[in-house]
Structures are given as C-alpha cells and as structure tokens.
Amino acid sequence: QLQASGGGLVQAGGSLGLSCAASGFRFSNYVMGWFRQAPGKEREFVAAISRDGENTDCADSLKGRFTFSRDNAEKTTYLHLNNLKPEDTAVYFCAAGPAVFRHTSTIYNSARELNLWGQGTQVTVSS
C-alpha cells in the first residue's frame, strides 16, 4: 500500500513537499516514483529513485526544480518541488516497481514497470 501526502495549493514560484509512505511490501526492493495527471491529459512521469536512493531521474520540465530522496528504514520517499508553475497543477501519484533482481541503481520512468500505485494527491499552483 502507498499513501501519498503533502499536496495542496501553492502560488507560482513557491515550493511543495510530497511524501509517500509504503507498507505491506519490502520497500528496499522497489524502485519508487511519482507520476502526475492533469485534467484532460494523460498520466506522465514526474520522478523516480532507485532502491538504494543513489540514482534519481525526473521529467525534463522539472530538471533543476526537484529533489527526491528515500528513507528505506522509514519506508518513505520525499519529493520536493521548487519554483512551481501553473502547469505543474495535477494529481500526483506515488508508485512502486519491483527491482530486486536488477542493479541497485536501476530506475523506472515508465508506468509499465510499476505495479503499485497510491491514491493520488492534488497539487494546485496558482498564477
């Protein structure tokens, strides 16, 4: 189970932190990620972090504006978004994909690799 939290309303240029708490599976064996879906648009990749936390990736639109970390002991990931823009407005979904047989630096940026999804949290950026 994945429980996302931290969404809300923020002004353009502001920052926001999202958390994803996991339970019911061996967290350290999973790549973790975030996707988002804006009204009328398809779900898109936001960010991913390897199971050892050493490797991260994000969408081109977020480069330079994000930090992504994980605490395997706490089974939680932390995504911090800076300099938010109105186009960042979306429902943000936490996701996880198994990677126990892959290198610890493996990350997934495709939803096809992820088999666990949280309920989503709304992020609204006002202009």
Beta strands, then each sheet from edge to edge (+ up, - down):
strand 1: 2-5
strand 2: 8-11
strand 3: 16-22
strand 4: 30-37
strand 5: 44-49
strand 6: 56-58
strand 7: 66-71
strand 8: 76-81
strand 9: 90-98
strand 10: 116-117
strand 11: 121-126
sheet 1: 1+ 3- 8+ 7-
sheet 2: 2+ 11+ 9- 4+ 5- 6+
sheet 3: 2+ 11+ 9- 10+
end
